[in-house]
Amino acid sequence: MLRRHPTLRTRRLLLRSFVADDASALHELAGAREIADTTISIPHPYSLVTARSWIAAQAHAFGGGLEVHFAVVEAAGGALIGSAGLRDIDREHRQAELGFWIGVPWWGQGFATEAAFAVLAHGFGDLGLNRIYAHHMVRNPQSGNVLRKIGMKQEGVLRQRARKWGVYEDVVCLAALAEDGTAV
């Protein structure tokens, strides 16, 4: 069965599937050292080839029910400003991992919270998940603030969970449950 990638709307944002034309903007935004510095899986440098490959892989991951990634776009103007999504979707245990990033020029404006909340609501409502979890590096408390604003609760600290640029990083794990009602 072929499923269509969902489109989510918030007050200021449109969350849609990534398309090939997003590659240049994705390369530019995700290529910022500040983005790679506090994310576990974004490399630096982030080449245009990497951006194109990642976008091309999204259709396969979505089709397999493993992931759903959204291009975060400003509703007014249509500029790509970041990415948000769910990965490692586990249908048996009805859980997935939330991830997001917003381009540096849009930091501090609440876009990460708005996008993350929309994806959380999609996961609980449309996908029927029971648990959505997320991680952030201890040295990136801003991401933790976003996760707490959308109703996630800290579950623990995973010591030296990630290795970023040769340094082991402690990572905080947070989660929300469908029964918490945070995304209703």
C-alpha positions as a printed Julia matrix, in Angstrom:
184×3 Matrix{Float64}:
  0.0    0.0    0.0
  1.42   3.36  -1.04
  1.04   6.02   1.64
  1.3    9.74   1.11
  3.71  11.69   3.24
  1.68  13.83   5.67
  1.79  17.61   5.75
  1.45  19.3    9.12
  0.5   22.92   9.7
  1.08  25.11  12.73
  0.46  28.78  13.29
  3.74  29.81  11.61
  5.06  26.65   9.97
  4.41  24.1    7.27
  5.96  20.68   7.83
  6.12  18.77   4.54
  8.18  16.1    2.86
 11.65  17.0    1.67
 11.96  17.4   -2.1
 15.02  17.43  -4.35
 14.83  21.22  -4.64
 15.51  21.48  -0.88
 19.04  20.09  -1.26
 20.83  23.43  -1.59
 19.08  25.0    1.42
 19.54  21.79   3.44
 23.25  21.79   2.59
 23.55  25.42   3.69
 21.57  25.12   6.94
 22.7   21.68   8.13
 26.22  22.58   7.04
 26.54  25.17   9.79
 29.05  24.0   12.36
 26.66  25.06  15.16
 24.09  22.52  13.91
 26.53  19.63  13.64
 28.15  20.5   16.97
 25.14  19.59  19.09
 23.48  16.88  17.01
 24.49  13.28  17.24
 24.09  12.28  13.6
 24.7   15.34  11.39
 28.24  15.32   9.99
 30.42  18.37   9.38
 31.07  19.37   6.75
 27.63  18.58   5.32
 28.09  18.46   1.57
 25.54  19.06  -1.15
 26.0   15.41  -2.15
 25.14  14.37   1.42
 22.03  16.58   1.36
 20.87  15.08  -1.95
 21.52  11.52  -0.76
 19.68  12.08   2.52
 16.66  13.57   0.75
 16.59  10.67  -1.73
 16.71   8.14   1.12
 13.69   9.69   2.86
 11.1    8.21   0.49
 12.45   4.71   1.1
 12.55   5.15   4.9
  9.03   6.57   4.93
  7.71   3.86   2.61
  9.12   1.2    4.92
  7.4    2.78   7.91
 10.73   3.32   9.63
 10.92   7.11   9.65
  8.99  10.25   8.84
 11.03  13.42   8.36
  9.59  16.84   7.71
 11.09  19.86   6.03
 10.25  22.71   8.41
  9.22  25.66   6.28
  8.07  29.14   7.24
  4.4   29.41   6.27
  4.93  33.05   5.32
  7.56  33.06   2.59
  8.19  29.34   2.23
 11.84  29.31   3.35
 13.24  26.0    4.58
 14.38  26.64   8.15
 15.04  23.16   9.53
 13.98  19.57   9.95
 11.91  17.57  12.42
 10.78  13.98  12.44
 10.46  10.57  13.96
 12.93   7.77  13.4
 13.33   4.2   14.55
  9.55   3.83  14.47
  8.88   0.61  16.34
  5.37  -0.63  15.5
  5.53  -3.55  17.91
  6.24  -1.39  20.93
  4.53   1.71  19.46
  7.44   4.06  20.06
  9.81   6.29  18.09
 12.58   8.83  18.55
 11.9   12.52  17.97
 14.61  14.63  16.4
 14.74  18.21  15.18
 17.02  21.1   14.34
 16.4   24.66  13.23
 18.83  26.74  11.17
 20.94  29.24  13.1
 19.24  32.38  11.66
 15.93  31.22  13.18
 17.18  30.31  16.68
 15.41  31.8   19.67
 12.07  32.37  17.95
 10.17  29.28  19.17
 10.25  27.46  15.83
 11.87  24.32  17.28
  9.17  24.05  19.95
  6.4   24.62  17.4
  7.77  22.02  14.98
  8.59  19.45  17.69
  5.11  19.75  19.19
  3.5   19.21  15.76
  5.57  16.06  15.19
  4.78  14.8   18.7
  1.05  15.29  18.05
  1.39  13.48  14.7
  3.16  10.56  16.38
  0.55  10.11  19.08
 -2.5   11.0   16.99
 -1.91   9.84  13.43
  0.62   7.07  14.04
 -0.92   5.75  17.26
  2.38   5.69  19.13
  2.43   5.18  22.87
  5.9    6.56  23.66
  8.05   9.16  21.94
 11.54   9.76  23.27
 14.34  12.17  22.45
 17.94  12.79  23.37
 20.07  15.89  23.75
 23.67  16.4   24.73
 24.1   17.63  28.29
 25.98  20.65  26.96
 22.96  21.62  24.82
 20.33  22.57  27.41
 18.38  24.6   24.82
 17.21  21.37  23.19
 16.22  20.07  26.6
 14.16  23.21  27.15
 12.29  22.55  23.88
 11.59  18.95  24.89
 10.29  19.97  28.32
  8.08  22.66  26.75
  6.37  20.0   24.63
  5.71  17.87  27.7
  8.6   15.43  27.77
  9.98  14.27  31.08
 13.58  13.38  31.8
 14.2    9.67  32.21
 17.93   9.73  32.78
 21.4   10.6   31.64
 23.24   8.19  29.38
 26.88   8.59  30.28
 29.21   8.93  27.31
 26.38   7.81  24.98
 27.68   9.68  21.93
 31.09  10.38  20.5
 31.23  13.73  18.75
 34.46  14.84  17.12
 36.51  12.48  19.26
 34.93  13.47  22.58
 32.48  11.27  24.48
 29.3   13.15  25.36
 26.76  12.54  28.1
 23.23  12.54  26.68
 19.93  13.23  28.43
 16.97  11.01  27.55
 13.44  12.41  27.79
 10.1   10.9   26.8
  6.4   11.56  26.6
  3.64   8.97  26.74
  0.32   9.11  24.92
 -1.44   8.94  28.3
  0.35  12.15  29.38
 -1.95  14.03  27.01
  0.73  16.56  26.13
 -0.03  16.57  22.4
 -3.79  16.42  22.48
